[in-house]
């Protein structure tokens, strides 16, 4: 008989080994899914996980991994502060959308301003403030009325999606677009140096911002008093209160930080790869970043690696769809499997397996 026995304290070995085991199990389970779809599982897995890095066209795909991974890392780093402190911001997708709307709104409001060197910094500030303000709604409601930030932040995602559609069809619609939804191309209002760090690569300042966020989070969590308070609030809330940590202040700071980074991610995306406000601008980065945060063990360096892996599934999944005829839903299932296998394997961090003989009646 197999029994689960609670460990005296969580295993550090399993805490870091479980993401690797989860990735391996995901490959096995997704291979079975691909076989059920009538595809060669080895060929599909090779196409998704290896071709973007090692194929003859890797020179093109490698920068794309950075571009896809940047918003995931930015959002996940912000979420990791709240998750560590027990503040569950599940609505980063809405904050991502609002950051894009506010940042794009600055560029469109200043059209046709000639000082393009000034527009992009203003867009970044507006994007971060937009995400911050949207995250403050569930934060303030939690502090003032004790509402559940999970439900409020999640429901606000749908409000943000409706605002996005309203902007694309109304206030921000391109007057020269012959009635089609969507704003003007934002590349007209920002210097090309802001959108393409290396000519022809597509790399933008969002990649740099993601790396800065990782370094900032690592230093704060490991060397700063605020990082200690974040860890203390999540692991021992009562001890945190005795240490002088204000629960209300911690909620607002974590929600604000995660919202600002999600809003900045939305701005960099709309100013770079997307190029305009459109109805289908959001592609689920805010939800995928939750997987990235937990796969990276809420550690900034782990999040960086997990973001690259998740970006690999986007790029490789696109290749598999075009070359092997793989359904797009299969890639979403693969990403979902990654979270579920991680949650399943994570049990071994807190419990150990014991094999016992069944007692006779």
Order of alpha helices (4+ residues) and beta strands (2+ residues): beta-alpha-alpha-alpha-alpha-alpha-alpha-alpha-alpha-alpha-alpha-alpha-alpha-alpha-alpha-alpha-alpha-beta
